[in-house]
Amino acid sequence: MKRVCLLCILAILCSLPAYSQFWISFEWNEPHCQNCLWMEQAMHLPARQAAEYHKIIHKYGQKIEKEARCDYRHWDRAAHRIYNLRMERDRKIQRILTPDQFSLYVRFVREHPQRIHDYRGWYANPRYPDRHPSHECCRYEDNYWNYHWGTIHPDNHRRYDRHKPNRHRGCDNCCRDYRRPPKP
């Protein structure tokens, strides 16, 4: 019986492709997510704030994961969508947190992106180990992780910058979607 079990396990392991591996995945319906609980405790969030935080993180985490899993031919478009989703998520979180809590949030996220169900290099999809991200993907990724968040105006209203990465209009290799149409 032991031999049969070992042979079955060996057959399963040998039948998998060499680059198959489990990718980062989160339990989206889990009410007591360890990553969210850690962040909520580290930022000292009261119950109502913690519930809002948890809802926002999971809602946008699902959307970001869906975009990150798209086919490699659509990575440039997905990079733009992921960037917009991340910025929208962070703006909503900034509205519910105090400035001190939000600065802690930014610091913790930059140290370890998985705490917000996000990850650096979303384009490192193991389904496409031989594919590399374009310049466009790297630019959106770098702009998000290096973004400087403004917090409060003197009149106590929060400022939300609508920041978009610079586009290189003359470069045909990395920004082919943004080229001007040829003159007739």
Secondary structure, DSSP 4 states (H G I P E B T S, - for coil): -HHHHHHHHHHHHHHS-TT--PPP---TT-TT-HHHHHHHHHTT--HHHHHHHHHHHHHHHHHHHHHHTS-GGGHHHHHHHHHHHHHHHHHHHHHHS-HHHHHHHHHHHHH-GGGGT--S-TT--TT-TT----HHHHHHHHHHHTPPPP-B-TTS-B----------TT-TTT-GGGPPPPP-
